[in-house]
Amino acid sequence: MRNSVYEQFAIVREDSASLFTARLNEKIYELRDKSPKVMFSDSDPLCAYIHYIVNEQTPETVAEASEVNGVSFVCAQCPYFKPALTQDGEVDKRKKWGDCEHTELGRTFKMAAACDKLYEAIKEGDVRVCFTD
């Protein structure tokens, strides 16, 4: 995820103290999650400059774009994930890892964030998502 941080300014100016106070409080409330800092004008007592920080996050992968929209998967939910098996050929529930052909070393943790291959397969329609209770 690409993170961009930059500074912005807002100016509040009114002719009456009551309007100035109301507009300034509105603007500060509007910018409350952007660390607003208020500076008052030396020459005009009914003018204020609000300095605030904007933090933009831009997804760089399909997985990050999905996570921004509230959709995220783990490797255990992926059809490419092959859980570790016991000698009897049943899923070994004690193991927290499994095999995957798309990982660098061929092995991944069950609860690791799914890679772009799963999200691309969903997007292309090769993998379907089923919701259960």
PEWOWO-V859268 format. One record per run of one state. SS is the DSSP state (~ for helix, > for strand, _ for the rest). FROM is the first residue (numbers start at 1). TO is the last residue. If there is no record, write none. Layout:
BEGIN
SS:FROM:TO
SS:FROM:TO
END
This chain:
BEGIN
_:1:1
>:2:13
_:14:16
~:17:30
_:31:31
~:32:34
_:35:36
>:37:40
_:41:46
>:47:58
_:59:61
~:62:68
_:69:73
>:74:74
~:75:77
_:78:81
>:82:83
_:84:84
>:85:85
_:86:90
>:91:91
_:92:96
>:97:99
_:100:106
>:107:109
_:110:112
>:113:113
_:114:115
~:116:124
_:125:133
END
